């Protein structure tokens, strides 16, 4: 196991800079997820850590040692790719033990490590099969097993579940998390799927346009997003956001948007008349009878079994509400919205930064 550090790391392709001075630390044994939209630089950062991309500026450290000029094979890391990257002419056993064979490891060591990894990943019965004879989930487990047998200091995962169907992705998420809890190996995981990030990570690094927007635990990012980008990226369905004007008077605080007054808890920051984004998560809105709360028209009702998702119109804006259980509400019905003022998030329109 090992700690990982990034110190003002930059990456440019010619005159185009894609990573802008990123710096943060990953503790020994921590599971950190890099998340963000396509093109934000998360995979590039991972590949620089792996030694597959050159660093244009700054330093990358493993256990306090700068590894910028160290060959990939000498960094003591193991990477699991999106495409599995299995050798089609080799059996599962041969694929898993290939890296040890390249290192000319003792045959008994190779046999023991492959057997241990196969047991951990429930691959014992598949060791003599070829990749073409395996399902997508089984191939991904083989790719993980190949990484485990190396007993590396750091595991790197580059969107390993994106080729799997939805049900299998959920199962593999649990397997990877359980694997980390068992091995306690430092893990850096890249995904564009914020649900994967929320369910797997000890800490999440939210990236956007080559910079780090916020680092924190899943619940810290969900409850206290630092800016509008993080607020709208973390959480599914996404946070509802309205643009309005902040009103701070002796009588209290509210936001005027879409011809209605929206509740806000007491604010230490912000000033009367300030243009703000008013954010509230779909699960923090309750439906009441017409004439109570903020009037809204139901557009779509989407029952999913345990929950019901409503799409509502308020003025020119669309809001999403998630209700636990089932509802008798129907399309075209006018309902009231009851919003907990303490669950509201405010962001400055100009900077996008949070107003506390």
C-alpha positions in Angstrom: 0.0 0.0 0.0 1.1 3.6 -0.6 0.1 7.2 -0.5 -0.2 9.2 -3.7 0.4 12.9 -4.2 -0.2 15.4 -7.0 1.8 18.7 -6.9 0.8 21.4 -9.4 0.4 18.8 -12.1 -0.1 20.1 -15.7 -0.6 18.4 -19.0 -0.6 20.1 -22.4 -0.8 18.7 -26.0 1.1 21.3 -27.9 -0.4 24.7 -27.0 -3.6 23.1 -25.7 -3.5 22.7 -21.9 -5.8 20.0 -20.6 -4.7 19.8 -16.9 -4.2 23.1 -15.0 -2.0 22.8 -12.0 -3.8 20.1 -10.1 -2.7 19.2 -6.5 -4.1 16.9 -3.9 -3.2 13.9 -1.7 -4.5 10.3 -1.5 -3.9 8.6 1.8 -2.5 5.1 2.2 -5.3 2.6 1.7 -7.9 5.2 0.6 -10.4 4.6 -2.2 -10.6 7.9 -4.2 -12.8 8.4 -7.3 -12.0 10.9 -10.0 -15.3 12.0 -11.5 -16.5 14.5 -14.0 -17.9 14.9 -17.5 -16.2 13.6 -20.6 -13.1 15.7 -21.5 -12.5 17.0 -18.0 -9.0 15.4 -17.7 -9.7 12.6 -15.2 -8.4 9.7 -17.4 -5.4 11.8 -18.5 -4.5 12.4 -14.8 -4.8 8.6 -14.2 -2.7 7.8 -17.2 0.0 10.2 -16.0 0.0 8.5 -12.6 0.3 5.1 -14.4 3.2 6.4 -16.5 1.3 6.1 -19.8 1.3 9.9 -20.4 4.2 12.3 -19.9 3.8 15.1 -17.3 4.1 18.6 -18.7 4.6 20.2 -15.3 4.6 19.5 -11.6 5.3 16.3 -9.7 3.5 13.0 -9.0 4.6 11.2 -5.9 4.1 7.6 -4.6 5.0 7.2 -0.9 6.6 10.6 -1.0 9.0 9.7 -3.9 8.7 11.7 -7.1 8.0 9.2 -10.0 7.9 11.6 -13.0 10.8 9.9 -14.7 10.1 6.4 -13.5 9.1 3.8 -16.1 5.5 2.5 -15.8 6.7 -1.0 -15.0 8.8 0.3 -12.1 6.0 2.3 -10.4 4.5 -0.8 -8.7 1.0 0.0 -9.8 -1.7 -2.2 -11.5 -4.2 -0.8 -13.9 -7.6 -2.2 -14.9 -8.9 -0.8 -18.3 -12.3 -0.2 -19.7 -11.7 -2.7 -22.5 -10.4 -5.5 -20.2 -7.3 -5.9 -22.4 -7.2 -9.7 -22.1 -5.0 -11.8 -24.4 -7.5 -13.9 -26.5 -5.1 -16.8 -27.0 -4.4 -17.3 -23.3 -6.6 -19.0 -20.7 -7.9 -17.1 -17.6 -5.0 -18.7 -15.6 -2.4 -17.6 -18.1 -3.9 -14.0 -18.4 -3.9 -13.6 -14.6 -0.3 -14.8 -14.2 1.2 -13.1 -17.3 2.7 -10.2 -15.5 4.4 -12.5 -13.0 5.8 -14.6 -15.9 7.3 -11.5 -17.5 9.0 -10.8 -14.2 10.3 -14.4 -14.2 8.6 -15.1 -10.9 8.9 -18.6 -9.4 6.3 -21.0 -10.7 5.1 -21.8 -7.2 4.6 -18.1 -6.4 2.7 -17.6 -9.6 0.5 -20.6 -8.9 -0.2 -19.5 -5.3 -1.0 -15.9 -6.3 -3.3 -16.8 -9.2 -5.1 -19.3 -7.0 -5.6 -16.7 -4.2 -6.9 -14.1 -6.7 -9.2 -16.6 -8.3 -10.6 -17.5 -4.9 -11.2 -13.9 -4.0 -13.0 -13.2 -7.3 -14.8 -16.5 -7.5 -13.0 -17.5 -10.7 -11.8 -20.9 -9.6 -14.0 -22.8 -12.1 -13.1 -20.5 -15.0 -9.3 -20.8 -14.9 -9.0 -23.0 -17.9 -11.4 -21.0 -20.1 -10.5 -18.5 -22.8 -11.8 -14.9 -22.8 -14.2 -15.6 -25.6 -15.9 -18.2 -23.4 -16.6 -15.6 -20.6 -19.4 -13.0 -20.0 -18.5 -9.3 -19.7 -18.7 -9.4 -15.9 -16.4 -12.5 -15.8 -13.9 -10.8 -18.2 -13.8 -7.8 -15.9 -13.2 -10.0 -12.9 -10.3 -11.6 -14.8 -8.8 -8.2 -15.5 -9.1 -7.4 -11.8 -7.5 -10.7 -10.9 -4.6 -9.9 -13.2 -4.1 -6.7 -11.2 -4.4 -8.5 -7.8 -1.7 -11.1 -8.5 0.9 -8.3 -8.9 0.2 -7.2 -5.3 0.8 -3.6 -6.3 1.1 -0.5 -4.1 -1.7 1.2 -6.0 -4.7 0.0 -8.0 -5.9 2.2 -10.9 -9.3 1.7 -12.5 -10.2 3.5 -15.8 -14.0 3.4 -16.2 -14.0 -0.4 -15.8 -17.7 -0.9 -15.7 -18.9 1.2 -18.7 -19.1 -1.8 -21.0 -21.5 -3.7 -18.7 -25.2 -3.6 -18.5 -27.0 -1.8 -15.7 -27.7 -4.7 -13.5 -24.1 -6.1 -13.8 -22.7 -2.6 -13.1 -24.4 -2.6 -9.8 -23.1 -6.0 -8.9 -19.6 -5.2 -10.0 -19.6 -2.0 -8.0 -20.3 -4.0 -4.9 -17.5 -6.5 -5.8 -14.9 -3.8 -6.3 -15.8 -2.1 -3.0 -15.7 -5.4 -1.2 -12.4 -6.2 -2.8 -10.9 -2.9 -1.6 -12.2 -3.5 2.0 -10.5 -6.9 1.9 -7.2 -5.9 0.4 -6.9 -2.3 1.8 -4.8 -1.3 -1.3 -4.8 2.4 -2.3 -7.2 2.7 -5.2 -7.7 5.5 -7.7 -10.9 5.0 -9.8 -12.0 7.0 -12.8 -15.7 7.3 -13.9 -18.1 9.8 -15.4 -20.9 8.1 -13.5 -21.6 10.1 -10.3 -23.7 7.2 -8.9 -20.6 4.9 -9.1 -18.6 7.7 -7.4 -21.1 8.2 -4.6 -21.5 4.5 -3.8 -17.9 3.5 -3.9 -15.6 6.3 -2.8 -14.0 7.2 0.5 -13.5 10.6 -1.1 -14.5 12.0 -4.5 -12.5 14.4 -6.6 -14.8 16.4 -8.9 -13.1 17.6 -12.0 -14.2 20.0 -14.7 -12.2 21.5 -17.6 -8.8 20.3 -16.2 -9.2 21.6 -12.7 -10.5 20.2 -9.4 -13.8 21.8 -8.5 -14.1 20.1 -5.0 -12.8 17.2 -3.0 -14.7 15.6 -0.2 -16.7 12.5 1.0 -19.8 11.6 -1.0 -22.1 13.1 1.6 -20.0 16.3 1.9 -20.3 16.9 -1.8 -24.1 16.1 -1.8 -24.9 18.3 1.3 -22.4 21.1 0.9 -21.5 21.6 -2.8 -18.9 24.4 -3.2 -20.3 25.7 -6.4 -23.1 25.4 -8.9 -21.2 22.9 -11.1 -20.7 20.4 -8.3 -24.3 20.9 -7.1 -25.7 20.0 -10.4 -23.2 17.2 -11.2 -23.6 15.3 -7.9 -27.0 13.8 -7.2 -29.5 11.9 -9.3 -31.9 13.2 -10.4 -29.9 16.5 -10.6 -30.6 19.4 -8.3 -33.4 21.8 -9.4 -32.0 25.2 -10.0 -33.9 28.5 -10.6 -32.5 32.0 -11.2 -33.9 34.7 -9.0 -33.3 37.7 -6.7 -32.3 37.4 -3.1 -34.5 39.3 -0.6 -33.0 40.0 2.8 -35.3 42.1 5.0 -36.2 42.4 8.7 -39.0 39.9 8.0 -36.7 37.2 6.8 -34.9 35.8 3.8 -36.3 34.5 0.5 -35.7 34.4 -3.2 -38.0 35.8 -5.8 -38.1 33.6 -8.9 -40.7 32.7 -11.5 -43.2 35.1 -9.9 -43.1 33.3 -6.5 -41.3 33.7 -3.2 -39.1 30.7 -2.4 -38.0 30.0 1.3 -34.4 30.4 2.5 -32.9 29.8 5.9 -31.0 32.6 7.6 -27.9 33.6 5.6 -24.5 35.0 6.9 -23.6 36.0 3.3 -25.4 37.5 0.4 -27.0 40.9 0.1 -30.5 42.2 -0.7 -31.1 42.3 -4.5 -28.3 39.9 -5.3 -28.8 37.7 -8.4 -28.7 34.1 -7.3 -29.2 30.5 -8.4 -31.8 28.8 -6.0 -31.1 25.1 -5.7 -33.2 22.4 -4.1 -32.8 18.6 -4.5 -35.7 16.6 -5.8 -35.9 14.6 -2.6 -36.2 17.7 -0.5 -39.5 18.9 -1.8 -42.9 17.7 -0.4 -46.2 17.7 -2.3 -49.1 19.4 -0.6 -52.7 20.3 -1.6 -53.4 23.0 -4.0 -53.5 26.4 -2.3 -50.7 25.4 0.1 -47.1 26.2 -0.5 -45.8 27.2 -4.0 -48.2 26.4 -6.8 -47.0 24.0 -9.5 -48.5 22.0 -12.4 -47.8 18.3 -12.7 -46.6 17.4 -16.2 -45.3 13.8 -15.9 -45.7 11.1 -13.3 -43.1 8.3 -13.4 -43.6 5.5 -10.9 -40.6 3.3 -10.3 -42.0 1.1 -7.6 -40.4 2.2 -4.3 -40.4 5.8 -5.5 -42.3 8.1 -7.8 -40.7 10.9 -9.9 -42.8 13.9 -10.8 -41.9 16.5 -13.5 -43.6 19.9 -12.6 -43.9 23.3 -14.2 -43.5 26.4 -12.2 -43.8 29.4 -14.4 -41.3 28.9 -17.3 -39.2 26.4 -15.3 -39.3 22.7 -14.9 -38.7 21.0 -11.5 -38.3 17.3 -10.6 -39.6 15.9 -7.4 -38.9 12.4 -6.0 -41.5 11.0 -3.6 -41.0 7.9 -1.5 -43.7 5.4 -2.2 -46.7 6.0 -4.5 -49.0 8.9 -5.2 -52.5 9.7 -6.4 -51.2 12.8 -8.2 -52.0 12.9 -11.9 -50.7 15.0 -14.9 -52.3 18.4 -15.3 -53.1 18.5 -11.6 -52.1 21.7 -9.7 -50.3 20.9 -6.4 -48.4 22.9 -3.7 -44.7 22.6 -3.1 -43.5 22.5 0.5 -39.7 23.2 0.6 -37.5 22.9 3.8 -35.7 26.2 3.9 -32.7 24.5 5.6 -32.2 22.2 2.6 -31.9 25.0 0.1 -28.6 25.8 -1.7 -27.8 29.3 -3.0 -25.1 30.2 -5.5 -24.0 33.6 -6.8 -25.0 34.0 -10.5 -21.7 35.7 -11.5 -19.2 33.4 -9.8 -21.3 30.3 -9.3 -19.9 30.0 -5.8 -21.9 28.9 -2.8 -23.6 31.5 -0.6 -23.6 30.3 3.1 
